[in-house]
Amino acid sequence: MAAEFNLEKGYTEAKKETFGKLVYCWQILEDAKAGKLRRYGAVNPGLEEALDPHLDIVIELVLDMERLLRNIHR
């Protein structure tokens, strides 16, 4: 298809691109914690206890993926 439309191939380093997206995901997850949501207004008192532990688990998985990427081809 590239030859048919005379397009140049673009190369991106998958490791760098993935790492950048994981950093972005980490930031979104941190901002979704109850303490950060308070800047938008009142938050149900039970939200932190109900939500934050689940977010912490997902954040830890994102950080694990970052560590795995750092160790690829060292």
C-alpha atoms as an extended CHARMM CRD file, in Angstrom:
* protein
*
        74  EXT
         1         1  MET       CA              0.0000000000        0.0000000000        0.0000000000  PROA      1               0.0000000000
         2         2  ALA       CA              2.8560000000        2.3680000000        0.8180000000  PROA      2               0.0000000000
         3         3  ALA       CA              4.3410000000        1.8220000000       -2.6420000000  PROA      3               0.0000000000
         4         4  GLU       CA              0.9870000000        2.3090000000       -4.3390000000  PROA      4               0.0000000000
         5         5  PHE       CA              0.4580000000        5.7150000000       -2.7180000000  PROA      5               0.0000000000
         6         6  ASN       CA              4.1600000000        6.6530000000       -2.6500000000  PROA      6               0.0000000000
         7         7  LEU       CA              4.2190000000        6.9230000000        1.1520000000  PROA      7               0.0000000000
         8         8  GLU       CA              7.3420000000        6.9200000000        3.2620000000  PROA      8               0.0000000000
         9         9  LYS       CA              7.5890000000        4.4740000000        6.1070000000  PROA      9               0.0000000000
        10        10  GLY       CA              7.5950000000        6.0230000000        9.5410000000  PROA      10              0.0000000000
        11        11  TYR       CA              9.4700000000        4.3310000000       12.3350000000  PROA      11              0.0000000000
        12        12  THR       CA              8.8430000000        4.7900000000       16.0100000000  PROA      12              0.0000000000
        13        13  GLU       CA             10.5560000000        3.0260000000       18.8320000000  PROA      13              0.0000000000
        14        14  ALA       CA              7.8010000000        0.9870000000       20.4450000000  PROA      14              0.0000000000
        15        15  LYS       CA              9.5440000000        0.9440000000       23.8130000000  PROA      15              0.0000000000
        16        16  LYS       CA              9.7110000000        4.7540000000       24.0420000000  PROA      16              0.0000000000
        17        17  GLU       CA              6.1730000000        5.2150000000       22.8080000000  PROA      17              0.0000000000
        18        18  THR       CA              4.7910000000        2.6400000000       25.2370000000  PROA      18              0.0000000000
        19        19  PHE       CA              6.7440000000        4.0820000000       28.1500000000  PROA      19              0.0000000000
        20        20  GLY       CA              5.3580000000        7.5440000000       27.4120000000  PROA      20              0.0000000000
        21        21  LYS       CA              1.8130000000        6.2160000000       27.3540000000  PROA      21              0.0000000000
        22        22  LEU       CA              2.3250000000        4.3850000000       30.6390000000  PROA      22              0.0000000000
        23        23  VAL       CA              3.5230000000        7.6000000000       32.2940000000  PROA      23              0.0000000000
        24        24  TYR       CA              0.3750000000        9.3100000000       31.0160000000  PROA      24              0.0000000000
        25        25  CYS       CA             -1.7970000000        6.4620000000       32.3620000000  PROA      25              0.0000000000
        26        26  TRP       CA             -0.0860000000        6.7040000000       35.7440000000  PROA      26              0.0000000000
        27        27  GLN       CA             -0.8580000000       10.4260000000       35.9270000000  PROA      27              0.0000000000
        28        28  ILE       CA             -4.5300000000        9.8860000000       35.0560000000  PROA      28              0.0000000000
        29        29  LEU       CA             -4.8480000000        7.1920000000       37.7170000000  PROA      29              0.0000000000
        30        30  GLU       CA             -3.2000000000        9.3800000000       40.3670000000  PROA      30              0.0000000000
        31        31  ASP       CA             -5.5370000000       12.2550000000       39.4870000000  PROA      31              0.0000000000
        32        32  ALA       CA             -8.5580000000        9.9530000000       39.8690000000  PROA      32              0.0000000000
        33        33  LYS       CA             -7.8430000000        9.3620000000       43.5670000000  PROA      33              0.0000000000
        34        34  ALA       CA            -10.3320000000       10.8240000000       46.0200000000  PROA      34              0.0000000000
        35        35  GLY       CA             -7.8840000000       13.3760000000       47.4070000000  PROA      35              0.0000000000
        36        36  LYS       CA             -7.3090000000       14.8510000000       43.9570000000  PROA      36              0.0000000000
        37        37  LEU       CA            -11.0130000000       14.7910000000       43.0880000000  PROA      37              0.0000000000
        38        38  ARG       CA            -11.6960000000       17.1580000000       46.0010000000  PROA      38              0.0000000000
        39        39  ARG       CA            -10.3390000000       20.0260000000       43.9400000000  PROA      39              0.0000000000
        40        40  TYR       CA            -13.4970000000       19.7170000000       41.8210000000  PROA      40              0.0000000000
        41        41  GLY       CA            -15.8590000000       19.8500000000       44.7760000000  PROA      41              0.0000000000
        42        42  ALA       CA            -17.2770000000       17.7560000000       47.5810000000  PROA      42              0.0000000000
        43        43  VAL       CA            -16.4160000000       14.0610000000       47.5580000000  PROA      43              0.0000000000
        44        44  ASN       CA            -18.3630000000       11.3480000000       49.3570000000  PROA      44              0.0000000000
        45        45  PRO       CA            -16.4550000000       10.4950000000       52.5510000000  PROA      45              0.0000000000
        46        46  GLY       CA            -16.4060000000        6.7830000000       51.7080000000  PROA      46              0.0000000000
        47        47  LEU       CA            -14.9990000000        7.2610000000       48.2140000000  PROA      47              0.0000000000
        48        48  GLU       CA            -11.3560000000        7.2400000000       49.2590000000  PROA      48              0.0000000000
        49        49  GLU       CA            -11.7540000000        3.9320000000       51.0950000000  PROA      49              0.0000000000
        50        50  ALA       CA            -13.7300000000        2.3860000000       48.2380000000  PROA      50              0.0000000000
        51        51  LEU       CA            -11.7950000000        3.7090000000       45.2390000000  PROA      51              0.0000000000
        52        52  ASP       CA             -8.1820000000        4.4140000000       46.1530000000  PROA      52              0.0000000000
        53        53  PRO       CA             -7.1200000000        0.8200000000       46.9890000000  PROA      53              0.0000000000
        54        54  HSD       CA             -8.2680000000       -0.3100000000       43.5360000000  PROA      54              0.0000000000
        55        55  LEU       CA             -6.4700000000        2.5850000000       41.8770000000  PROA      55              0.0000000000
        56        56  ASP       CA             -3.3370000000        1.7350000000       43.8620000000  PROA      56              0.0000000000
        57        57  ILE       CA             -3.4260000000       -1.8110000000       42.4680000000  PROA      57              0.0000000000
        58        58  VAL       CA             -3.7180000000       -0.5670000000       38.8820000000  PROA      58              0.0000000000
        59        59  ILE       CA             -1.0000000000        2.0500000000       39.4900000000  PROA      59              0.0000000000
        60        60  GLU       CA              1.3130000000       -0.6680000000       40.7860000000  PROA      60              0.0000000000
        61        61  LEU       CA              0.6510000000       -2.7220000000       37.6230000000  PROA      61              0.0000000000
        62        62  VAL       CA              1.4810000000        0.2950000000       35.4460000000  PROA      62              0.0000000000
        63        63  LEU       CA              4.7110000000        0.8070000000       37.4000000000  PROA      63              0.0000000000
        64        64  ASP       CA              5.5280000000       -2.9020000000       36.9800000000  PROA      64              0.0000000000
        65        65  MET       CA              5.0960000000       -2.5350000000       33.2180000000  PROA      65              0.0000000000
        66        66  GLU       CA              7.4280000000        0.4790000000       33.2590000000  PROA      66              0.0000000000
        67        67  ARG       CA             10.0440000000       -1.5460000000       35.1380000000  PROA      67              0.0000000000
        68        68  LEU       CA              9.7270000000       -4.3610000000       32.5950000000  PROA      68              0.0000000000
        69        69  LEU       CA             10.2210000000       -1.9240000000       29.7250000000  PROA      69              0.0000000000
        70        70  ARG       CA             13.3220000000       -0.4480000000       31.3570000000  PROA      70              0.0000000000
        71        71  ASN       CA             14.8520000000       -3.9290000000       31.5630000000  PROA      71              0.0000000000
        72        72  ILE       CA             14.2530000000       -4.8450000000       27.9120000000  PROA      72              0.0000000000
        73        73  HSD       CA             17.5300000000       -5.1090000000       25.9740000000  PROA      73              0.0000000000
        74        74  ARG       CA             19.7420000000       -3.8180000000       28.7660000000  PROA      74              0.0000000000
